[in-house]
Each structure stands twice: as structure tokens, then as C-alpha cells.
Amino acid sequence: QVQLVESGGGFVQAGGSLRLSCVASGSIFSGYTMAWYRQAPGKQRDLVATITSAGRTNYADSVKGRFTISRDNAKNTVYLQMNNVNPEDTAIYYCNRPSSLYEQYGWGQGTQVTVSS
């Protein structure tokens, strides 16, 4: 049974930075593309960024140039560095495998990011 545990969220002012982490336990992590998603209040969960097993990355237009996804396969961990955040980035952030490629794991609890203007 795979467990995803996200952390690193919090309150931050517009223009600030946060680094999110997601640890995946109970899986062969290194061979899979991983992704970060976010869900704002009253909205659907959206894909934010992906990273392949080889480290190739892709980003939603709304975060391109501000967010950076990375991974440490030895630690079964994927990161999301968030820079120059704005209030529209306020959401609960989750990690998982991309639904377009794989059957997804059960969702973790996510980590709340709140950006004040």
C-alpha cells in the first residue's frame, strides 16, 4: 500500500517562496513520473508540474518560470520549489502519479498553501 505524505505548506506573502515535499512510501519510486497537483476552494484539482524518472520537467502555464519540480529517488521524495507566489497560488497541494500515464495512488492529505496579498 503506497502512502503519499505532503508537507511544507504554510502562510506566505505575495512574492515570497515555499518549498513543498512529498514522500512516497511502499513503492518503487524511481521508475515513475511524478506530479504535483493543486486544488483551490470550490475548484477542481489541477495539474501543476510533472517530472519524469530521468528528470525531465513540465509545468502548467500559470506557474512556468516561478515553480520548480525536482526529485530525490534515493529518498523517495519529490519537491516543489515555489517562488514569487501570488494569491492565485492559494490551494491545497498534492503529489501523485499523473493520471494520464498511470493508475494513481490513493491521495494523501495534501499541504495547504495560503498566499496573502
C-alpha positions in Angstrom: 0.0 0.0 0.0 1.6 3.3 -1.2 1.3 6.3 1.1 1.9 9.9 0.0 2.8 12.4 2.6 3.0 16.1 1.6 4.5 18.8 3.8 6.0 22.3 3.7 2.9 24.4 3.1 2.0 27.5 5.2 1.2 31.1 5.0 3.3 33.4 2.8 3.1 36.9 1.5 2.8 37.5 -2.2 6.3 37.5 -3.8 7.6 35.0 -1.2 8.8 31.4 -1.5 7.9 28.0 -0.2 9.3 24.5 -0.7 6.9 21.6 -0.6 8.0 18.0 -0.1 6.2 14.7 -0.8 7.5 11.4 0.4 6.2 8.2 -1.2 6.4 5.1 0.9 5.8 1.5 -0.1 6.5 1.9 -3.8 9.2 1.6 -6.4 9.5 5.4 -6.8 12.4 5.9 -9.1 10.9 4.4 -12.2 7.8 6.6 -12.4 6.9 10.1 -13.5 5.6 12.1 -10.5 3.4 15.2 -10.4 2.2 18.0 -8.2 -1.4 19.0 -8.3 -3.4 21.7 -6.5 -7.0 22.3 -5.6 -8.3 25.7 -4.7 -11.5 26.1 -2.8 -14.5 25.3 -4.9 -12.4 24.3 -7.9 -11.2 21.0 -9.5 -7.8 19.6 -8.8 -5.4 20.8 -11.4 -2.0 19.5 -12.6 0.8 21.9 -11.7 4.0 20.1 -12.7 5.5 16.8 -13.7 8.9 15.2 -13.6 10.0 12.0 -15.3 12.2 9.4 -13.8 15.1 10.9 -15.9 14.4 14.4 -14.5 12.5 15.9 -17.5 10.1 18.5 -16.3 6.9 20.1 -17.5 4.8 22.9 -16.0 1.3 24.5 -16.2 1.5 27.9 -17.9 0.3 29.6 -14.7 3.4 28.5 -12.8 6.0 28.3 -15.5 9.1 30.3 -14.6 8.1 30.5 -10.9 7.9 26.9 -9.7 10.5 24.2 -10.0 9.8 20.5 -9.5 12.6 18.1 -8.6 13.1 14.7 -7.1 15.5 12.6 -5.0 15.0 9.0 -5.9 17.2 7.8 -3.0 14.7 9.4 -0.6 11.5 8.6 -2.5 10.8 12.3 -2.4 9.5 14.9 -4.9 9.8 18.6 -4.2 8.1 21.7 -5.5 10.0 25.0 -5.1 7.5 27.9 -5.3 9.0 31.3 -5.9 7.3 34.7 -6.5 4.0 33.3 -5.3 0.7 35.2 -5.7 -2.8 34.9 -4.1 -3.9 32.7 -7.1 -1.5 30.0 -5.9 -3.5 29.5 -2.7 -4.6 25.9 -2.7 -4.1 22.5 -1.2 -1.1 20.9 -2.9 -0.9 17.2 -3.5 1.5 14.8 -5.2 0.7 11.7 -7.2 1.5 9.9 -10.4 0.0 11.6 -13.4 -3.4 10.1 -14.3 -2.6 10.4 -18.0 0.2 7.8 -17.6 -0.7 5.5 -14.7 -3.4 4.4 -12.3 -3.0 6.8 -9.4 -2.2 6.1 -5.8 -4.6 7.0 -3.1 -4.4 10.7 -2.4 -2.5 12.0 0.7 -3.8 14.7 2.9 -2.1 17.4 0.9 -0.4 20.5 2.3 -2.2 23.9 2.5 -0.5 26.9 0.8 -2.1 30.3 1.6 -0.7 33.4 -0.1 -1.7 36.9 1.2 -1.6 40.0 -0.9 
